[in-house]
Amino acid sequence: MSTDTLFQSLEKEFLLSRDQLAPIIDGFKSEYKTGLKTPSKGLATMIPSFVTKMPTGNEKGTFLSLDLGGTNLRIAAVELKGAGKTVVHELKRRPTMELKTGEGSVFFDWIANAIHDLITVDAKHLFSESQISGKETLALGVCWSFPVDQTAVDRGTILRMGKGFTLKNAEGYDLADMFHEAFKRKNLNVKVTAILNDTVGTLVAHAYTNPACRIGLIFATGINAAYPEKLPLITKLDESIRSKYPEGTEMLINTEIDIFGNESYLPLTKYDLALDLSHNQPKFQLYEKMLSGAYLGELTRLIAMDFIKAGVLFEGHVPEGFDESWAFPTMYMSTLENDNQVEHKKSIELLSNFNCVNTPTLNDIAILTRICRIVSTRAASLAAVPIISLVDQQHLLDVDRDDIVVGINGSTYEFYPHMNLRVRRALDEWYGKETSEKITLEVASEGGSVGGALIAMLCE
């Protein structure tokens, strides 16, 4: 099969037209409605955050936050300076696979040790003597990038985690209790005043910078979105809870769109199905597996293997190790797409990680880079789906407004070459330029740490 034929077939499957996006957007809108009325048990979506205040940008003070994502643990002392300005003093740790798959209590002890280091060493200058010695309680906003069945702003049951985390004796336990027990074991006087999802954190943090923000989106190792929903529509919350709030209240919702999507409306290719089959949690997070940073490299590798088998890439020889699952990380795609030099030294250097039978040619580099571009362009189109569907869910275009702000955080959006432009282009293609221009995409930095500190303050 010729290179042109292979690419025609690939582009037909991967480059999504407006007509192909429509059923996915409709599928999302249907999942929003179902999620808002379905109790948050097991695999939950549309999780109420119990956060009903947004910052004004004028708040001041120093607060603790903890942000656990798919890759890193970040603990921070955050100084809110007012006028939307913040200073973050952060400590970063990376959990080992052993920690991520071991005992829950051991994992939480590891976190408590890191908090102890921040208070007593790394950011000691920000705390008073009584806070360092434990005489005074420190408030902590916990930004948890995993599903939690939240029962109050500072209480929530740990649900199935995903992202490679399979902690023993953690699922079904209260998250705040797990923290407080670890703090007790480590003699730390720290109290969890708020549990938030990182996406809710991104929304709140960006609202501190720009109060017009209506959607928080994380597009990194995984994907998720948050937005404010009118309380009467959140029927999964008991009427007795809803009636406590004043009329017109909006509550921030953690959509958990990472677990949206099924075969009925997702345009899954044979490569998506092969990736899913090789994953340790098959049939779970199907939408996320089509576009997030954890998976793009593997999709590219699977496609490249077909090009090798067809004899058009690497002269038909599989480079050593290239046939192993997950051997081609997404950062390799970034390097290829970023390499604009005529001799493509960086790309050739990257491919030397695999022992190729013959030195890769410039044509090999061009083919592999084009595969990367096709896979990442589809990812951008799929990342536009939550933006479009949440604009609809909030009826933001029903009134004449031109300041719909989306705060986006995450490595795939921020650092993957041209990803921001491709998401923008997907919105332009869906709405037409004139309407699309009413939606502003802004990079929301420090979603977890600043958002966690802000919510710890708003909920004290």
CORKATA-V102345 format. One record per pair of residues at least 6 apart in sequence whose ideal C-beta (glycine too) atoms are under 7 Angstrom apart, sorted by the first residue. I is the first residue (numbers start at 0). J is the second residue. Records with the same first field share a line. If there is no record, write none. Layout:
BEGIN
I->J, J
END
This chain:
BEGIN
0->309
2->311, 366
5->306, 309, 311
6->369
9->302, 373
10->373
12->268
13->373, 374, 377
14->373, 376, 377
15->266, 377, 380
17->428, 429
19->266
20->380, 384, 429
22->264
23->264, 265, 384
24->384, 387, 388
26->264
27->256, 259, 384, 385, 388
28->388, 391, 392
30->44, 259
31->45, 392
34->44, 45
35->45, 232, 233, 234, 235
36->234, 235
37->235
38->235
39->46, 148, 235
40->148
41->158
42->159, 258
43->146, 148, 158, 255
44->254, 255, 258, 259
45->252, 254
46->149, 252, 253, 255
47->149, 233, 236, 250, 252
48->149, 195, 196, 199, 250, 251, 252, 253
49->149, 151, 152, 250
50->152, 195, 199, 250, 251, 454
51->244, 248, 249, 250
52->457
53->203, 206
54->203, 206, 207, 453, 457
55->210
56->82, 83, 207, 208, 210
57->81
58->79, 81, 453, 456
59->79, 80, 81
60->79, 456
61->76, 77, 78, 125
62->77, 138, 140, 452, 455, 456
63->76, 137, 138, 139, 452, 455
64->75, 77, 139, 140, 142, 447, 448, 451, 452, 455
65->74, 139, 141, 142, 451
66->73, 142, 197, 447, 448, 451
67->143, 144
68->144, 197, 220, 447
69->144, 162, 220, 221, 293
70->93, 220
71->91, 93
72->92, 94, 110, 113
73->89, 91, 447, 448
74->90, 113, 114, 117
75->87, 88, 89, 448
76->88, 117, 122, 125
77->85, 87, 448, 449, 452
78->85, 86
79->85, 452
80->86
83->207, 208
85->445, 449
87->445, 448, 449
88->121, 122, 125
89->448
90->113, 116, 117, 121
92->113
98->105, 106, 109
99->163, 164
100->165
101->167
102->167, 168
103->166, 167, 168, 169, 172, 177
104->168
106->166
107->177, 178, 181
108->181, 184, 185
110->181
111->181, 182, 185, 187
112->185
114->187, 189
115->185, 187
118->126, 131
119->131
123->131
127->135
129->135
130->137
133->186, 187, 188
136->188, 190
137->188, 189
138->190, 192, 455, 459
139->189, 190, 191, 192, 455
140->192, 193, 195, 451, 452, 454, 455
141->178, 191, 193, 194, 451
142->195, 197, 200, 447, 450, 451
143->174, 194, 196
144->196, 197
145->160, 161, 164
146->158, 159, 255
147->155, 156, 157, 158, 174, 194
148->155, 156, 158
149->155, 194
152->193, 458
153->175, 191, 192, 193, 194, 458
154->173, 175
155->173, 174, 194
156->171, 173
157->169, 170, 171, 172, 174
158->170
159->170
160->166
161->280, 283, 284
162->220, 221
169->177
174->194
175->191, 194
178->191
179->191
182->189
192->455, 458, 459
193->454, 455, 458
195->450, 451, 454
196->225, 253
197->217, 446, 447
198->215, 217, 223, 224, 225, 253
199->215, 225, 251, 253, 450
200->446, 447, 450, 451, 454
201->215, 217, 225, 406, 408, 443, 446, 450
202->212, 215, 225, 251, 406
203->450, 453, 454
204->443, 445, 446, 449, 450, 453
205->212, 215, 406, 441, 443
206->212
207->449, 453
209->404, 441
211->402, 404
212->404, 406
213->226, 227, 393, 395, 403, 404
214->224, 226, 386, 389, 405
215->224, 225, 406, 443, 446
216->224, 385, 386, 405, 407
217->223, 408, 409, 446
218->382, 407, 409, 411, 412
219->292, 409, 410, 411
220->291, 292, 293
221->257, 287, 291, 293
222->256, 257, 287, 290, 291, 382
223->254, 255, 256, 257
224->254, 256, 385, 389
225->251, 252, 253, 254
226->252, 389, 393
227->249, 250, 251
228->249, 250, 252
229->249
230->241, 244, 248, 249, 250
231->241
233->250
256->286, 385
257->284, 287
258->284
259->286
260->285, 286
261->285
265->285, 286, 289
267->285
270->298, 301, 302
271->288, 289
273->301
274->288, 294, 297, 298, 301
275->281, 282, 285, 288
277->324
288->294
289->381
290->378, 381, 382
291->411
292->329, 410, 411
295->329, 332, 374, 375, 378
296->327, 328, 329, 331, 332
297->324, 325, 327
298->374
299->327, 332, 370, 371, 374
300->321, 326, 327
302->370
303->312, 367, 370
304->322
306->312, 366
307->313, 315, 317
311->366
312->363, 366, 367
313->355, 359, 363
314->357
316->356
318->353, 354, 355
319->353, 354
320->326, 353
321->353
331->349
332->371, 375
333->414, 415, 416
334->345, 346, 349
335->346, 367, 368, 371
336->368, 371, 372, 416
337->416
338->345, 346
343->361, 364
346->364
347->359, 364
350->359
375->415, 418, 421
376->421
379->418, 421, 422, 425
380->425
382->422
383->422, 425, 426, 429
386->405, 426
387->429
390->396, 403, 438
395->403
396->434, 437
400->437
401->437
403->437, 438, 439
404->439, 441
405->438, 439, 440, 441
406->441, 443
407->440, 442, 443
408->443, 444, 446
411->418
412->418, 419
413->442
419->440
422->440
423->440
426->435, 438
427->435
END
